[in-house]
Amino acid sequence: MALSGVRIPLLTFLLLWPVGASGSEVKSAGVPTDSPAISLAGAIEMAQTYVARAGVDLGDQFVHAVRLEYEDGTRIYPDGKRRRGQYWYVHWRWARPRLGGEISVRVFMDGEILLERHGP
Protein backbone atom coordinates (compact mmCIF):
# COMPACT_ATOMS: atom_id res chain seq x y z
CA MET A 1 0.00 0.00 0.00
CA ALA A 2 1.33 3.47 -0.90
CA LEU A 3 0.56 5.02 2.49
CA SER A 4 2.51 2.46 4.52
CA GLY A 5 5.69 4.52 4.15
CA VAL A 6 3.90 7.55 5.58
CA ARG A 7 2.40 5.84 8.62
CA ILE A 8 5.63 5.26 10.56
CA PRO A 9 7.02 8.83 10.24
CA LEU A 10 3.58 10.26 11.01
CA LEU A 11 3.15 7.99 14.05
CA THR A 12 6.65 8.88 15.27
CA PHE A 13 5.91 12.59 14.83
CA LEU A 14 2.65 12.34 16.76
CA LEU A 15 4.22 10.36 19.60
CA LEU A 16 7.18 12.73 19.98
CA TRP A 17 5.29 16.02 19.58
CA PRO A 18 4.53 17.72 22.93
CA VAL A 19 0.86 17.41 23.86
CA GLY A 20 0.47 21.01 24.94
CA ALA A 21 2.42 24.10 25.85
CA SER A 22 3.00 25.00 29.46
CA GLY A 23 1.36 28.08 30.91
CA SER A 24 4.61 30.04 30.81
CA GLU A 25 5.05 29.36 27.08
CA VAL A 26 1.52 30.53 26.33
CA LYS A 27 1.78 33.66 28.47
CA SER A 28 5.13 34.60 26.95
CA ALA A 29 3.49 34.73 23.53
CA GLY A 30 1.38 37.66 24.75
CA VAL A 31 -1.85 36.27 23.33
CA PRO A 32 -4.69 35.50 25.74
CA THR A 33 -5.79 31.89 25.96
CA ASP A 34 -9.14 32.45 27.65
CA SER A 35 -12.50 32.69 25.95
CA PRO A 36 -13.54 36.05 24.55
CA ALA A 37 -15.73 38.21 26.81
CA ILE A 38 -18.28 38.65 23.99
CA SER A 39 -19.55 35.54 22.23
CA LEU A 40 -19.51 35.11 18.47
CA ALA A 41 -23.30 35.41 18.27
CA GLY A 42 -23.24 38.45 20.56
CA ALA A 43 -20.59 40.16 18.43
CA ILE A 44 -22.56 39.63 15.21
CA GLU A 45 -25.73 40.95 16.83
CA MET A 46 -23.88 44.01 18.20
CA ALA A 47 -22.27 44.67 14.81
CA GLN A 48 -25.56 44.43 12.91
CA THR A 49 -27.30 46.73 15.40
CA TYR A 50 -24.47 49.26 15.25
CA VAL A 51 -24.41 49.31 11.44
CA ALA A 52 -28.20 49.72 11.27
CA ARG A 53 -28.09 52.64 13.74
CA ALA A 54 -25.29 54.21 11.68
CA GLY A 55 -27.69 54.25 8.72
CA VAL A 56 -25.66 51.90 6.54
CA ASP A 57 -27.79 50.06 3.97
CA LEU A 58 -26.69 46.43 3.92
CA GLY A 59 -29.57 45.34 1.72
CA ASP A 60 -27.32 43.83 -0.94
CA GLN A 61 -24.51 42.67 1.38
CA PHE A 62 -24.07 39.60 3.57
CA VAL A 63 -21.76 38.71 6.46
CA HIS A 64 -18.79 37.22 4.65
CA ALA A 65 -16.31 36.63 7.47
CA VAL A 66 -16.07 36.82 11.24
CA ARG A 67 -12.69 36.38 12.91
CA LEU A 68 -11.47 36.62 16.46
CA GLU A 69 -8.34 38.76 16.34
CA TYR A 70 -5.88 40.32 18.77
CA GLU A 71 -4.72 43.91 18.77
CA ASP A 72 -1.29 44.40 20.35
CA GLY A 73 -1.61 48.16 20.83
CA THR A 74 0.77 49.25 18.05
CA ARG A 75 -1.90 50.36 15.58
CA ILE A 76 -3.26 53.90 15.87
CA TYR A 77 -6.91 54.08 14.83
CA PRO A 78 -8.51 57.08 13.05
CA ASP A 79 -9.78 58.41 16.40
CA GLY A 80 -6.15 58.63 17.61
CA LYS A 81 -6.48 55.77 20.10
CA ARG A 82 -4.44 52.62 20.48
CA ARG A 83 -6.27 49.49 21.55
CA ARG A 84 -5.04 46.26 23.04
CA GLY A 85 -6.80 42.93 23.39
CA GLN A 86 -9.13 40.61 21.59
CA TYR A 87 -11.81 41.80 19.20
CA TRP A 88 -14.25 40.32 16.71
CA TYR A 89 -13.77 41.42 13.10
CA VAL A 90 -17.06 41.24 11.16
CA HIS A 91 -16.89 41.85 7.40
CA TRP A 92 -19.77 42.23 4.95
CA ARG A 93 -19.45 41.56 1.22
CA TRP A 94 -21.60 42.47 -1.77
CA ALA A 95 -23.95 39.76 -3.01
CA ARG A 96 -23.09 40.86 -6.57
CA PRO A 97 -19.60 42.10 -7.43
CA ARG A 98 -19.09 45.85 -6.99
CA LEU A 99 -16.17 48.16 -6.44
CA GLY A 100 -15.92 49.56 -2.91
CA GLY A 101 -18.57 50.25 -0.32
CA GLU A 102 -18.01 47.10 1.72
CA ILE A 103 -18.31 47.45 5.47
CA SER A 104 -16.45 45.90 8.38
CA VAL A 105 -16.82 46.33 12.11
CA ARG A 106 -14.43 45.66 14.97
CA VAL A 107 -16.22 44.67 18.18
CA PHE A 108 -13.84 45.03 21.11
CA MET A 109 -14.40 43.05 24.30
CA ASP A 110 -15.22 46.21 26.26
CA GLY A 111 -18.18 46.79 23.90
CA GLU A 112 -16.55 49.50 21.82
CA ILE A 113 -17.33 49.20 18.11
CA LEU A 114 -15.45 50.71 15.18
CA LEU A 115 -16.98 50.89 11.70
CA GLU A 116 -14.77 50.82 8.61
CA ARG A 117 -15.73 51.43 4.99
CA HIS A 118 -13.62 49.81 2.28
CA GLY A 119 -12.90 50.92 -1.23
CA PRO A 120 -13.55 54.11 -3.17
Secondary structure, DSSP 8 states (H G I E B T S, - for coil): -TTHHHHHHHHHHHHHS-SS--HHHHHHTT---S--SS-HHHHHHHHHHHHHHTT---TTEEEEEEEEEEEEEEEE-TTS-EEEEEEEEEEEEESS--SS-EEEEEEETTS-EEEEEE--
